[in-house]
Amino acid sequence: MLAKTFSAALKGVDAFTVEIEVNATFAGEKTQVSIVGLPDTAVRESKERVHSALTSSGYFHPHGFTTVNLAPADIKKVGAGFDLPIAIGIMATGDAMGGVDLSRTLLVGELALDGAIRPTRGALSIAVHARHHGYHTLILPSENAHEAAIVDGIQVIGVKHLTEATEVLKGQSLIEPTVIDALEYFSTHIDTSLDFADIKGQETAKRAVQVAAAGGHNCLLVGPPGTGKSMIAKRLPAILPLMSLEEAIETTRIHSVAGHLPIGQPLLVARPFRSPHHTISDAGMLGGQSNPQPGEISLAHHGILFLDELPEFPRKALEVLRQPMEDGQVTISRAAGSCTFPARFQLIAAMNPCPCGHYGSSGQRTCRWMDYKIGRFVNHQNMVVFVHNI
């Protein structure tokens, strides 16, 4: 018997529909499951998790040969979020689902061996996709429900166990759809942990970064250790213009896809502040892996990318910033395809005066180290601010 369920996978910060076809041949006493459609290792291993979850939850796993096809077959499927729709599809090949209509429901979730449903990445992007493609209901892990409910126009139901998901689909559950007022949440959860007023002295530097904040200018802070360069940079988000709701949703989608969304925080309302260590690689800065993930420049989208101790960064990691700084996005190409991530950030960098000792010298000896190491990068800075000892 053939059954179909629908799920979603991520490509960059966007989602696409995955149609899951399950065909079960009831024959013999041995259970065999084959998953096709370019699954990665986590997806291929789902047959073991699904089998254990079904039996642990008291459901019948059909004997015989079961084929699971993930369409479209030419796009690689990554992650464990297909466990729940595969399990529901296997149950639908028998009588366990009672012939319920699954065509307007999107299912996402990883199954534990006891049938519990674990959270997944990219719930907000999946909810946006589900609404745009006319799905009526999105069933996903309860930990992701508030994040997905930011999107209106679709019924979001969070479940904790496989039995809850089946009861919801059969209309036997009392679980209410998750509802959240995105605008109200956005207006009442402004982060005020770091205050620009904490900075004492350095009036010239403070005025300069205020101008940078107002105009969205990139800024380089130069000064000896202990002058407050890092303190000024870390408090810069406190005086930046507030994000709009659309910007907050776009920023949240990026962090959710990367798995960096804080627990219990369905929407990022404060502008992000990213401060990577100076040992970061160019792939860490831009984003990478075989299944491309957002890098630091995308995680800083609509916020601040702070590079402390700028001269210590590898030259290649600085060179790769130039194109995203101009275009506001970065495209990562791999053998399986390409992904474009937004990367419209404000760059704030800090450094000590150069180690060669000739930077700023008025004599015949000039600083060759500055020109070699970061000279071309400094040309892309709108402002260079000298921070002096107090």
N, C-alpha and C positions, 0 to 999 in steps of 0.2 A: 504494500500500500504506500502511496506517495503523499507526503505532507509538506507544506511550505510555511516557513516563518521568516520574519524580516528583522534584520539587525543593522548596525552601522559600524563602519570603520573610519579611521582617521587618515587623512593625507594632508600633511602640513597642519594648519589650524582649521581646516574644513573637514567635513564628514561626507561620506558617500554611502548609499544603501548597499547592503549585502543581502541577497536573497538566498536563504538556506533551504535547500531541497533535501528531504530525507526519504529514502526509499528502503523499506524493510521487507525482506523475504523471509517469511516464517517457515523455517525448515531446520530440522536437526536439533541437537541439544547444545551445540557450541555457539557462542556469541562472538561474532566478528564485526568490527566496525572499520570502515575505510573512509577517510576524509580527503576529498579532492578539491581542487580550485586554488592552487598555489598557497597552501597554508604554511606558516612558519612553524618552528618547533613547538612554541606554546600552543598553537592551534591544533597541531597533530596530537599533542599530549592531552587535549581536552577529552578525548574518548575515554581515558581512564578516569578522569575526574567526574565526567557525566555518568559513567556506569556506577561508580561508587555513590554519587549523590542520589541517583534514582533508587538504588536498592536500600540505601540508608533511610530514605524518606518514605519507604513503603510502596514504591511504584514498581511496576513490572518492566524490566528491560527485555525486549523481544529476543528470543533465540533465533539463530540463523544469521544471514548476512545483511548488514545495514550499510548503505552508502549515503554519505553526507556530502553534498556538493555546495560549495560556496561560490556564488556567481556575483559579479562577472569573474570568469576564470582566469583572465589575463592580468589581474591586479593582485599582488601579493597581499595576503591577509595576515595581520600582525596582532598579537596580544591574546589575552584570555577572555575577552569580553563576549566571545561567541558561545561560551559554555551554556548559558541560560537558554538562548534560542535553539541550540542544538538539542538540549534536553527536552524542551517543549515540543520540538519537532518529532523526536523519537516517540514521545508519549502520544502525539497526535496520529501516528501511524496505526495505533491501536484504538482502544475505546476510552482511554483515560481522560481525554479532553472533551469527550461528548460532542464532537463535531462543531466546536465553537469556531467562529469566524476570526481568523488571525490576520487578515489582509490589511487592516488599518491600525495594527499595533506594532510598535517597534520594541524589541527586547534587547537588553544589554546587561551583562553581568558575568562575573567569574564565580564559579561554584567551588566551594570547599567539599571535601570528601563526605561530610555529614549533611550536605545540602544547603548549608549557609551560603549567602550571596555576599561576595566581597566587592568593594568599590572598584571603580575603573577610572581611567583618565578621559578627559575631553567630554564630560557630560554636557557642558554648555554648548559646545559645537554640535554635538549630536542632537540636542533639543532644537537648536536653530534649524538644522537640516530637516528634522522630523516635521516641524511646522511648515517649512517651505514646500515640502513634498506631500502635504495633505494627510499625514497620519493623525489619527484621532487621539491615540494614547501612547505614552512612553512609559514602559515599565523598566526600572533600573534599580540598582542598590539603594537602600534607604540613605546611606551616607552621601550619595550624590543627588538626592531628590531636591534639596533646597537650591543647589546650584542650577539644576536643569529648570526649576520652576521660575527662574528669573525671566525665562521666555514665556510670554503669554500666548494664548491661542492654541494651546495643546494641554491635554490632561496628563499630568505627571504623577505617577504612583511609585512610591518607594517601597521596596520589599526587602525583608531580611532573610527569607528562606524560600527554597523551591516550592514548598507547599503553599506559601502565601501567594506566590506568583500564579500557580495553577488555580487557586481559589479566586483570585482577582479576575482571571481570564474567563472562568466559568460563572462569574457573577455571584459567588458564594462568600465573598469577603466583605467585611465592614471597614476596610482600610479606606480612608478618605484621600482624595487627591491632594498633593502638596500645593499650597498656594502661598505666594510671597509677593508683596508689593515692592517691586524693584525700585521705584522712585522713592518710596518712603525709606526703604533700607539704605538707599544711596545717600539720602539727605541726613540720616541720623547716625551714620557710622564713619564720620570723618576722623581720621587719625591725627591726634594732636600730641603725640608722645615727645617729639623733638620740636623745640621752639627756637626760632631764629633769635629771639630776644635773649637767649642764654649767652650769646656771644658778647663779651665785654671788650671794649677797645676795638682796634683795627677798623676805624671808621672808613678809611679810604677803601680797604678791601671789601667791607660790607656794602658800601655804596656801589662798588663795581659789580658785585655778584647780584645785587638788586636789579641793576640795569640788565645783566645777563638773564635773570629770571623773567623780567618783564618782556624782553624781546626774544627769548628763546635762543640766546647766543651761546655758542661753545666758548669755554673759558679755561685758560691755563693759569693756575696759581703757582707762583715761584717764590720760594723763600726758605730760610734755614729751618731746621727742625724746631718744633715747639712753638711755632708762631700761630697755630690755629688753623692751618690750611684744611686739614681733614674735618675739623669741627665745623668750619664754615660750609664745606661741601655737604656734609651729612644733614645739615639743617636747611639746605636750599629747598628741598621739596615742600617745606612748611610755608614758603612764600610764593610758590608757583601757583598759577591759576588753577582752580579746582577742575578736575576732569568732568566732562559731560557724561551723561549716562551711556551714550553710545561708545565713548572712549573707554569707560570703565568695563563695559561688556567685552570690547575687543581685547583689552588688556587681560581680563580674566580668562578669556578663551586661550590665550597664549600660555599663561601660567598653568591652566588646567591640563592642556595637552602635554606640557613638560612635566606634570606631576608635582608642581611647586605650589599649588593652591593650599593655603593653610586650612587645617581641619576646622570645621565650624564657620568658615567664612565663605559664603557662596559668591560674593562679589567683592572685587578689589576696588575700594573707593579712593585710596590714596595713590598718588603717582609712585610708580616703582622706583626704587633706588638700588642699583646693582653695583657692587664693588668687587670685581674679580681680583684674585691674587695675581701678582706679576709673573707667576710661572705658567699662566694659562697659555694654551696652544691656540693657533689660528682656528682650528676646528672648534674648540671650546668657545671662542669668541663669536664665530659666525653661526655655528650649529653644524651638526653632522650625524654620524652613524649611518648604517646601511638603510635604516628607516629614519629619514632626517628628523631631528628634534631641534627645537629652538635653541639658539645660542644666547650668549649674554646680551648681544645687541638687540635681539628680539624680546628678551625678557625685560629689557629697559625701555621698550616701546611706550611712548607717551610719558616717559619719566627721565631719570638721570642715570647715565653710565659714568661712574666715577673711577678713574684710573689713578690710584695713589702710587707714588714712586714711579712716575712715568718712564724714566730712562731705564728702569729695570725690566720692562716688558720686552719680550722678543720682538725684533724688528718686523718679522713677518706678521705677528699679531697686530701690530700697529698699521702696517701697510694695508691689510685687508679691510680696515675701517673706512677707507676713503670712498669707495663706491657706495656702500650703504649710507654714508653721511650725505651723499649727494642725491641718491634716489629714494631714500626712506624705506627701502626694502632690500631683502637679500634673497637670491635664488640659489638653492643648493641642488646640484645635479648629481645623480647616481645612476648606476646601470639600470635600475628598475624604473627610473623616471626622475622628475624634478619637482621640487616644492618651493614655493615662494612664501617667505615669512615677512611680516611687517617689521620695520626697524627704524622708526622715526623717533630718535632719542636726542637728548641734549647731553653733550659730552662735557664733563668737568674733569680736568686732570690736575694733578699736583706733583711738584718735584722740588728737590733741593737744588741750589746752584750747582753747576757741573763740577765733577771731581777733578778736572784738569786744572782748575784754578784760574783760567783766563777768560771765563765768560764775563762780559761786561767791562773788560779791560780797555782802557783808552790808549794803551801803548801799541808797540809794533806787534806784539804777540796776541793772536786772536784765538778764539775757542774753535778748534777743529772738531772736537768731540761732539759738540752740539749739532754742527752741520751734518756730520756722518750719521749720528744715531737717530735723531728725531727731527732734523731740520725740515724735511718735506712734510712731516706730520704737523709741525707747528704752523706751517703756512695755512692749514685748514682751521686754525683757531681764530675765532672772531675777536677774542680779547685775551691779552696776556697781562695778568695782574701780579705785581710784586708785593709780597706780604713781608713786612719788616718786623723785627723784634719789638716787643712792647717796652 
